[in-house]
Amino acid sequence: MRRQAFAGVPARVEHVLTDLGQSALKPVDVLCRWAERNGNAVLAAHDGHDR
């Protein structure tokens, strides 16, 4: 994440995702979709180990 502040009233700040951040978007998206599909199974497996 790159942050740039601009002088003025009111003060303004812009945030831009860097190339490194951009490179993480696809893997993070894949992980999020996996978690959405498998969240209930993960919770059920976790509940089974709590006993």
MOPAC internal coordinates of N, CA, C and O (Angstrom, degrees):
PM7 1SCF
backbone

  N    0.0000 0     0.00 0     0.00 0    0    0    0
  C    1.4182 1     0.00 0     0.00 0    1    0    0
  C    1.5245 1   107.97 1     0.00 0    2    1    0
  O    1.2310 1   121.19 1   -49.97 1    3    2    1
  N    1.3002 1   115.32 1   130.03 1    3    2    1
  C    1.4596 1   120.40 1   176.71 1    5    3    2
  C    1.5293 1   107.52 1  -110.56 1    6    5    3
  O    1.2310 1   121.26 1   -46.33 1    7    6    5
  N    1.3146 1   115.19 1   133.67 1    7    6    5
  C    1.4610 1   121.41 1  -177.55 1    9    7    6
  C    1.5164 1   108.73 1  -115.93 1   10    9    7
  O    1.2310 1   120.65 1   -47.32 1   11   10    9
  N    1.3305 1   116.37 1   132.68 1   11   10    9
  C    1.4575 1   120.40 1   176.69 1   13   11   10
  C    1.5212 1   108.28 1  -130.15 1   14   13   11
  O    1.2310 1   121.08 1   -54.70 1   15   14   13
  N    1.3191 1   115.54 1   125.30 1   15   14   13
  C    1.4612 1   121.61 1   179.44 1   17   15   14
  C    1.5262 1   108.92 1   -98.74 1   18   17   15
  O    1.2310 1   121.07 1   -37.68 1   19   18   17
  N    1.3175 1   115.56 1   142.32 1   19   18   17
  C    1.4592 1   122.09 1   178.91 1   21   19   18
  C    1.5215 1   108.57 1  -119.68 1   22   21   19
  O    1.2310 1   121.22 1   -47.54 1   23   22   21
  N    1.3217 1   115.28 1   132.46 1   23   22   21
  C    1.4593 1   119.89 1   178.46 1   25   23   22
  C    1.5239 1   108.71 1   -70.91 1   26   25   23
  O    1.2310 1   121.16 1   -30.18 1   27   26   25
  N    1.2797 1   115.39 1   149.82 1   27   26   25
  C    1.4580 1   120.11 1   177.38 1   29   27   26
  C    1.5066 1   110.00 1   148.93 1   30   29   27
  O    1.2310 1   121.86 1    -4.47 1   31   30   29
  N    1.3028 1   114.05 1   175.53 1   31   30   29
  C    1.4603 1   120.41 1   177.95 1   33   31   30
  C    1.5159 1   106.39 1  -125.78 1   34   33   31
  O    1.2310 1   119.20 1   -65.05 1   35   34   33
  N    1.3065 1   119.14 1   114.95 1   35   34   33
  C    1.4609 1   125.10 1    -3.38 1   37   35   34
  C    1.5298 1   111.12 1   -75.36 1   38   37   35
  O    1.2310 1   121.17 1   -19.78 1   39   38   37
  N    1.3206 1   115.37 1   160.22 1   39   38   37
  C    1.4683 1   120.74 1   177.52 1   41   39   38
  C    1.5304 1   108.64 1   -63.35 1   42   41   39
  O    1.2310 1   120.92 1   -32.13 1   43   42   41
  N    1.3268 1   115.84 1   147.87 1   43   42   41
  C    1.4643 1   120.48 1  -178.81 1   45   43   42
  C    1.5196 1   109.21 1  -130.44 1   46   45   43
  O    1.2310 1   120.73 1   -37.63 1   47   46   45
  N    1.3228 1   116.21 1   142.37 1   47   46   45
  C    1.4638 1   122.00 1   179.54 1   49   47   46
  C    1.5227 1   108.26 1  -132.14 1   50   49   47
  O    1.2310 1   120.69 1   -43.93 1   51   50   49
  N    1.3251 1   116.29 1   136.07 1   51   50   49
  C    1.4645 1   121.37 1   174.43 1   53   51   50
  C    1.5180 1   109.03 1  -115.48 1   54   53   51
  O    1.2310 1   120.86 1   -39.59 1   55   54   53
  N    1.3315 1   115.96 1   140.41 1   55   54   53
  C    1.4574 1   122.17 1   175.26 1   57   55   54
  C    1.5203 1   107.79 1  -118.57 1   58   57   55
  O    1.2310 1   121.04 1   -46.49 1   59   58   57
  N    1.3244 1   115.61 1   133.51 1   59   58   57
  C    1.4610 1   122.09 1  -179.57 1   61   59   58
  C    1.5191 1   108.27 1  -130.24 1   62   61   59
  O    1.2310 1   120.86 1   -45.04 1   63   62   61
  N    1.3189 1   115.97 1   134.96 1   63   62   61
  C    1.4570 1   120.19 1   177.60 1   65   63   62
  C    1.5232 1   109.14 1   -73.63 1   66   65   63
  O    1.2310 1   120.52 1   -51.75 1   67   66   65
  N    1.3296 1   116.61 1   128.25 1   67   66   65
  C    1.4664 1   122.01 1   179.97 1   69   67   66
  C    1.5309 1   110.15 1   -74.17 1   70   69   67
  O    1.2310 1   120.84 1    -7.13 1   71   70   69
  N    1.3249 1   115.99 1   172.87 1   71   70   69
  C    1.4698 1   120.47 1   176.70 1   73   71   70
  C    1.5268 1   110.53 1   -58.80 1   74   73   71
  O    1.2310 1   120.43 1   140.34 1   75   74   73
  N    1.3312 1   116.78 1   -39.66 1   75   74   73
  C    1.4586 1   120.26 1   178.56 1   77   75   74
  C    1.5366 1   110.40 1   -62.89 1   78   77   75
  O    1.2310 1   120.54 1   135.82 1   79   78   77
  N    1.3146 1   116.58 1   -44.18 1   79   78   77
  C    1.4633 1   120.13 1   176.23 1   81   79   78
  C    1.5135 1   111.74 1   -62.45 1   82   81   79
  O    1.2310 1   120.15 1   138.17 1   83   82   81
  N    1.3114 1   117.33 1   -41.83 1   83   82   81
  C    1.4645 1   121.72 1   177.70 1   85   83   82
  C    1.5213 1   110.39 1   -58.81 1   86   85   83
  O    1.2310 1   120.36 1   141.77 1   87   86   85
  N    1.3360 1   116.91 1   -38.23 1   87   86   85
  C    1.4630 1   120.34 1  -177.61 1   89   87   86
  C    1.5297 1   111.91 1   -67.65 1   90   89   87
  O    1.2310 1   119.75 1   161.73 1   91   90   89
  N    1.3220 1   118.08 1   -18.27 1   91   90   89
  C    1.4653 1   121.79 1   179.43 1   93   91   90
  C    1.5212 1   112.58 1   -88.14 1   94   93   91
  O    1.2310 1   119.37 1   166.90 1   95   94   93
  N    1.3139 1   118.81 1   -13.10 1   95   94   93
  C    1.4611 1   120.93 1  -173.97 1   97   95   94
  C    1.5265 1   113.14 1   -59.90 1   98   97   95
  O    1.2310 1   119.89 1   131.84 1   99   98   97
  N    1.3234 1   117.81 1   -48.16 1   99   98   97
  C    1.4688 1   119.70 1  -177.32 1  101   99   98
  C    1.5306 1   111.56 1   -65.20 1  102  101   99
  O    1.2310 1   118.69 1   130.32 1  103  102  101
  N    1.3414 1   120.10 1   -49.68 1  103  102  101
  C    1.4722 1   118.63 1   178.55 1  105  103  102
  C    1.5321 1   112.79 1   -59.74 1  106  105  103
  O    1.2310 1   119.84 1   141.43 1  107  106  105
  N    1.3122 1   117.91 1   -38.57 1  107  106  105
  C    1.4677 1   120.65 1   178.98 1  109  107  106
  C    1.5282 1   110.01 1   -66.61 1  110  109  107
  O    1.2310 1   120.23 1   139.93 1  111  110  109
  N    1.3296 1   117.17 1   -40.07 1  111  110  109
  C    1.4663 1   120.96 1   177.55 1  113  111  110
  C    1.5248 1   110.76 1   -62.00 1  114  113  111
  O    1.2310 1   120.11 1   136.24 1  115  114  113
  N    1.3345 1   117.39 1   -43.76 1  115  114  113
  C    1.4625 1   121.26 1   178.48 1  117  115  114
  C    1.5289 1   110.33 1   -61.27 1  118  117  115
  O    1.2310 1   120.33 1   136.27 1  119  118  117
  N    1.3271 1   116.97 1   -43.73 1  119  118  117
  C    1.4638 1   120.83 1   178.60 1  121  119  118
  C    1.5263 1   111.23 1   -63.07 1  122  121  119
  O    1.2310 1   119.82 1   137.84 1  123  122  121
  N    1.3181 1   117.96 1   -42.16 1  123  122  121
  C    1.4746 1   121.49 1   178.48 1  125  123  122
  C    1.5235 1   111.37 1   -61.96 1  126  125  123
  O    1.2310 1   120.43 1   136.36 1  127  126  125
  N    1.3360 1   116.78 1   -43.64 1  127  126  125
  C    1.4712 1   119.43 1   179.41 1  129  127  126
  C    1.5211 1   110.60 1   -65.74 1  130  129  127
  O    1.2310 1   119.93 1   141.39 1  131  130  129
  N    1.3485 1   117.74 1   -38.61 1  131  130  129
  C    1.4654 1   120.85 1   176.26 1  133  131  130
  C    1.5248 1   110.02 1   -61.03 1  134  133  131
  O    1.2310 1   120.35 1   134.98 1  135  134  133
  N    1.3239 1   116.94 1   -45.02 1  135  134  133
  C    1.4653 1   120.97 1  -178.85 1  137  135  134
  C    1.5246 1   111.03 1   -63.66 1  138  137  135
  O    1.2310 1   120.10 1   141.23 1  139  138  137
  N    1.3252 1   117.42 1   -38.77 1  139  138  137
  C    1.4699 1   120.30 1   177.50 1  141  139  138
  C    1.5244 1   111.09 1   -63.65 1  142  141  139
  O    1.2310 1   120.25 1   139.68 1  143  142  141
  N    1.3216 1   117.12 1   -40.32 1  143  142  141
  C    1.4731 1   120.87 1  -178.70 1  145  143  142
  C    1.5226 1   111.98 1   -74.59 1  146  145  143
  O    1.2310 1   119.85 1   148.00 1  147  146  145
  N    1.3158 1   117.90 1   -32.00 1  147  146  145
  C    1.4585 1   121.34 1  -170.22 1  149  147  146
  C    1.5200 1   114.98 1  -114.21 1  150  149  147
  O    1.2310 1   120.08 1  -177.17 1  151  150  149
  N    1.3150 1   117.45 1     2.83 1  151  150  149
  C    1.4551 1   120.71 1  -175.98 1  153  151  150
  C    1.5184 1   113.51 1   -55.95 1  154  153  151
  O    1.2310 1   120.10 1   134.89 1  155  154  153
  N    1.3259 1   117.41 1   -45.11 1  155  154  153
  C    1.4654 1   119.95 1  -178.99 1  157  155  154
  C    1.5272 1   111.61 1   -64.41 1  158  157  155
  O    1.2310 1   120.11 1   140.62 1  159  158  157
  N    1.3184 1   117.39 1   -39.38 1  159  158  157
  C    1.4613 1   120.39 1   178.46 1  161  159  158
  C    1.5329 1   110.92 1   -66.19 1  162  161  159
  O    1.2310 1   120.26 1   141.97 1  163  162  161
  N    1.3189 1   117.10 1   -38.03 1  163  162  161
  C    1.4622 1   120.63 1   178.17 1  165  163  162
  C    1.5261 1   109.57 1   -64.71 1  166  165  163
  O    1.2310 1   120.48 1   135.08 1  167  166  165
  N    1.3429 1   116.68 1   -44.92 1  167  166  165
  C    1.4694 1   119.81 1   179.13 1  169  167  166
  C    1.5267 1   111.47 1   -63.47 1  170  169  167
  O    1.2310 1   120.46 1   139.35 1  171  170  169
  N    1.3355 1   116.73 1   -40.65 1  171  170  169
  C    1.4589 1   120.14 1   179.05 1  173  171  170
  C    1.5302 1   110.91 1   -63.63 1  174  173  171
  O    1.2310 1   120.54 1   138.35 1  175  174  173
  N    1.3228 1   116.57 1   -41.65 1  175  174  173
  C    1.4684 1   120.14 1   178.72 1  177  175  174
  C    1.5303 1   110.26 1   -65.50 1  178  177  175
  O    1.2310 1   120.88 1   141.40 1  179  178  177
  N    1.2967 1   115.93 1   -38.60 1  179  178  177
  C    1.4640 1   120.63 1   178.25 1  181  179  178
  C    1.5313 1   110.19 1   -64.82 1  182  181  179
  O    1.2310 1   120.12 1   135.54 1  183  182  181
  N    1.3323 1   117.38 1   -44.46 1  183  182  181
  C    1.4686 1   121.57 1   178.75 1  185  183  182
  C    1.5192 1   110.56 1   -60.37 1  186  185  183
  O    1.2310 1   119.77 1   142.38 1  187  186  185
  N    1.3232 1   118.04 1   -37.62 1  187  186  185
  C    1.4474 1   121.78 1   179.74 1  189  187  186
  C    1.5184 1   113.52 1   -65.16 1  190  189  187
  O    1.2310 1   120.10 1   155.00 1  191  190  189
  N    1.3103 1   117.41 1   -25.00 1  191  190  189
  C    1.4656 1   121.72 1  -179.84 1  193  191  190
  C    1.5273 1   112.85 1   -89.96 1  194  193  191
  O    1.2310 1   120.21 1   168.69 1  195  194  193
  N    1.3258 1   117.20 1   -11.31 1  195  194  193
  C    1.4536 1   120.48 1  -177.91 1  197  195  194
  C    1.5294 1   113.12 1   -81.22 1  198  197  195
  O    1.2310 1   120.37 1   174.25 1  199  198  197
  N    1.3151 1   116.89 1    -5.75 1  199  198  197
  C    1.4670 1   118.87 1  -174.84 1  201  199  198
  C    1.4788 1   112.64 1   -91.06 1  202  201  199
  O    1.2310 1   120.10 1   180.00 1  203  202  201

